[in-house]
Amino acid sequence: MLAGHPGGITTMTTSHLADGTVVAVTAGIDGELRVWSLPDGRLRFGLRGHTRSVTALATTRLPDGRTAAVSVGDGAAVMLWDLNLGRSIGQPIRLPEPVTALTVAPSGLVTGYGPELT
């Protein structure tokens, strides 16, 4: 069981790290991402950067081979995370409207969906 987000998990995804480790990435109302080793469910680390609920989460492989997560929190703040090193990459990007779902294409293109986005 992946426990530990006060208020509950709002979104989650899975991925493989560069070393082949399978992880689950969870995010919650607390604004934190947590990275868990699978299948043992051990918490590897937490990632803090959002101040409110995380509404969307996706993972991708960067050109240099690192595994990254893209998250949207605080309504419209997009953050990129290095899942191998356990830290943010760059500065948050503010979108004009809230995003409730996102995906990352193999090309690296991030697409999002929200009630006000067309």
N, C-alpha and C positions, 0 to 999 in steps of 0.2 A: 504494500500500500504506500502510495506517495503522499505523505501527510506533511503538514507544516505551513501551508498558506492560510493565515488568519482570514476568515471570510470565504475561503474556498478557492478552487482552481477555476479560472475563466477560460483558459485555452491551453492546449498542449500539442506537442508534435514529437516525433522521434527522428534520430539521425545516427550516422556513423561518424566518429571522430577520425582524424587522419591516421591514428594508430589502429583502427578497426574496432575500437570500443563502441558498443551500441549504447546510446543514451536516450533518455526521455527529457524533454525540456518542457517545464510547466510554467505558467504565469497566473497571477491571481489578482484579486481585488487589492492586495497589499502593494501592488506595483513592482513586485520583485519577480525575476525569473529564477528558476532553480533547475539545476542540471543533475540528473540522476543516472547512475550506472544501471544498466539492465543486464541480466535478469535479477540481480540481487537487490535492487531498489535502494542502494546506498546513495546518499546525497553527496555529490562531488563538490559543489559550491553554489552559492547564490550570486545573482547579479542585480545590483541596485542602480537605478537611474531614473525610473519613472516615479512620479510622486503620487499617482492615482492608479486606478485599475488598468491592467493590460487587456486590450480588447482583441488583438490579433497577433499571430505568431507564425513564423515559417522558418525553415532552415535551408541552407544552400552551401555549396562548396566554392570557396574563393579560388581565383586563378592560381594562387601559390599553394593550394592543397589544404589550407585550413578550412575547418567547418565553422560556419557562422550562422547566427540566428538574426532575424529581422523581427522587431517587435513594434507594436503601436500601443501607446498608452497615453494617459492624460487626455484622451479624446482624439488628439491628432499629432502626437509627437512620435516620430519614427526614430528608432535606434538600431544600430548594428553592433553585434556582439561577437567576439572571438570565443568560440566554445572550447578551443584547445587551451588557451591561456587564461580564460575566465575574466575577461575585461571588455569594456566597450571599445569600439573603433570609431574615432571621429566624434563629432558633435551631433546632438539630436537635430532632426529636420522637422520643422513645423509645417503641417499641411493645413490648407484653408478650411477643411471640413473633417469631421470625425471619420475614422475607418474602422469597420467591424470585421473585415476579413482581408487577408492578403495571401499572395503566392509569389514564388520566385521562379522564373523560367530558367532553363539551362543556360541561356545567354546572359543571365544576371539581371534581367529586367524584373523589377518589382512592380506588381500590380495590386491595387487595393480596391475594396468596395466599401461603400458606406451609404447610408440612406440619402445623403445629399449629393453624392458623386454620380455623374453620368458618363 
